[in-house]
Amino acid sequence: TQVTIDAGASSISIKVPQASGCEVNANTVLSSRELDGFHKIKNHTFQSDDFSAAANKIYISIDAAVSSLSVIRY
């Protein structure tokens, strides 16, 4: 699954199933990020700990400024 978000001043909260691997590419300016359970693999790119082994993968691309971003695994 691929999700693309382009936002200005906003609060973004995304819920992702625990069973799916998730990669977040967050190109953000003056924004806060809450990505518990993710690790940084390169500049602006984060992956869930189980990403490589997961059967289902979710790719999230975010371009935002003055925003709050949170990805919650349930």
C-alpha positions as CSV (number, residue, x, y, z in Angstrom):
1,T,0.0,0.0,0.0
2,Q,1.3,3.5,-0.8
3,V,0.1,6.6,0.9
4,T,1.1,10.1,-0.1
5,I,0.3,13.2,2.0
6,D,1.1,16.8,1.1
7,A,0.2,19.2,3.9
8,G,0.8,22.7,5.3
9,A,0.2,23.6,8.9
10,S,-1.6,20.5,10.2
11,S,-1.8,17.6,12.7
12,I,-1.3,14.3,11.0
13,S,-2.1,11.0,12.8
14,I,-1.9,7.7,10.9
15,K,-2.8,4.3,12.3
16,V,-1.0,1.3,10.8
17,P,-1.7,-2.4,11.6
18,Q,1.0,-4.0,13.8
19,A,1.2,-7.0,11.3
20,S,2.2,-4.7,8.4
21,G,5.7,-3.4,7.8
22,C,5.8,0.3,7.4
23,E,8.2,2.8,5.9
24,V,7.8,6.5,6.4
25,N,9.6,9.1,4.2
26,A,8.9,12.3,6.0
27,N,10.2,15.4,4.3
28,T,9.1,17.9,6.9
29,V,10.1,21.5,7.9
30,L,9.5,22.9,11.4
31,S,7.5,19.8,12.3
32,S,7.5,17.3,15.1
33,R,7.5,13.5,14.5
34,E,6.3,10.7,16.8
35,L,7.5,7.5,15.3
36,D,7.6,4.9,18.1
37,G,8.8,1.5,17.0
38,F,10.6,2.9,13.9
39,H,14.3,3.4,13.3
40,K,16.0,5.8,10.9
41,I,17.5,4.1,7.9
42,K,18.6,7.3,6.0
43,N,17.8,11.0,6.0
44,H,14.0,11.5,6.3
45,T,13.3,7.7,6.0
46,F,12.2,5.5,8.9
47,Q,11.2,1.8,9.0
48,S,9.3,-0.3,11.5
49,D,11.5,-2.9,13.2
50,D,9.8,-5.8,11.3
51,F,9.7,-4.1,7.9
52,S,12.0,-6.6,6.0
53,A,10.2,-9.7,7.3
54,A,6.6,-8.4,7.0
55,A,4.4,-9.9,4.3
56,N,2.3,-6.7,3.9
57,K,4.1,-3.4,3.5
58,I,2.9,0.2,3.8
59,Y,4.9,3.0,2.3
60,I,4.0,6.5,3.6
61,S,5.4,9.6,1.9
62,I,4.8,12.9,3.7
63,D,5.7,16.4,2.6
64,A,4.6,18.9,5.3
65,A,5.6,22.1,6.9
66,V,4.8,23.4,10.4
67,S,3.0,20.1,11.3
68,S,2.8,17.4,13.9
69,L,3.2,13.9,12.6
70,S,2.4,10.7,14.5
71,V,2.3,7.1,13.2
72,I,0.6,4.7,15.6
73,R,0.9,0.9,15.3
74,Y,-2.1,-1.0,16.6
